[in-house]
């Protein structure tokens, strides 16, 4: 099974290009969590995350869409949800082409699920100027 740093999916390179790495999303705020079950036999999850790298003075709001979700187990959705870590592992075998996704909570939303595809989009990004 491939771990976070080794996993590749659509849009990941743009995030790595901006931050210089794929974040663990420690202290990132979950601004939206959308569960979509409109397709008859599949569901998807769309998450909007606001992440700040204070060492680089950069921030970005990302939208991550997880498609063909299964084995869903989500807990503790609060008014404010803050991540300690977002872990994405790849399990690509001959019979299985899935990602394992774990939301490790600092506060609020936590859980895990499997999905077959992931797409990441940067919705906004900025460099934060340091005050003297």
N, C-alpha and C positions, 0 to 999 in steps of 0.2 A: 504494500500500500504506500503510495506517495504522500508525503506530508505537505503542509501549507506552502513552503518555499519552492517546492518542486512542481506543484500543480499548475497547469496552464488552462485558461479558458478565455472566451471572447471578452475583450476589454481590459484584461489584466495588465497588459503591457503599458497602456496609457497611465494606469495608477502607478506602476513601477517607475515609469518615466518621470512622473511629477514628484513623487516622494523619494525616489532612488531605491525603493524596496517595496515589498508587499507588506502592509501594516498588519499587526496583530489586532488593531483597533482597540487597544487598551484605553479606557475612559471615553470611548466614542459614544455619542448619544444616538439612540434609535429614534428617528423622527417619524417614521411610518413603518407599519407592518401590515401588508395586505395579503390576505389569503384568498385565492381565486379558484373556485371550483365550478366555473361556468362550462367547462368542457366535460362531456359525459364521463369519461374514464380517466381523466388526468386533472391534477391540480397544480397550481404554481404559487409561489410566494415571492412577493416583491418587498424589499426592505430598503429604506432610505436611511443612511448613516452619515452623521456629521463627525468628522475626525480632525483633530488638531495634532500636528507634530510640533511641539513647543521648542524642541532643539533646533529645528530648521525654520521655525516661524512660518509654517505653511498650514493651510487648512483646506479641506475639500468636503463637499457633500456628494456622496456616492449613492447610486441606485443599483442594487444587486438583485437580479431576477433569477430565481431557481425554478427550473422547469421540470415537469414530470416527477413531482414530489411523491415520496412514499415513506412509510414507517414514521409518520409525523408524531412528535411528542414535544409539545410546547407548553411552558408553564409561566405563571407569574407575570402577566402583562399588567404593568402599572401605568400611571400617568407619566412618570419619568422612567425611562429604561436606559441603562448605561451598561455597555459591554466591558468585560475584563479581557475577553479574547474571542475572536471569531476564527474557528479552525475549519479548514476545508481540506479533506483528504481524498485522494483519488484511488478508487478500487477498480482498475481496468484489467479484467481477466478475459478469457475467450468467451465466457458466457455472461459476463457482467460488466457493464460500462457505467458505473455510477460514482457519484461523489457522496461522501459522508460529511455533513455539515453540523457543526456544534456551536451553539451560542452559549458562551460561558458568561454569566451575569456578574456584574459588579452590583447592580440593583435592577430588579424587574425581570424582563423577559429572559428566559433561558430555555434550553431544549436542544433537540437534535432531530435530524431527518436525513433521508437519502434523496438524491435527485439525479436526473440524467443529463442535465445541461445547466450551465451558468453563464450569465451575461452581466458584465459590469459596465456602468456608464458613469462618468464624472459629470454631475449636474452643475456644479460650480466649484471653483478653486481660487485661492488667493494666497499671496505671500503677505504675511503680517509684519509690519514694520516695528522694530524694537523702539521703545521709548528710552531716551537717554536719562 
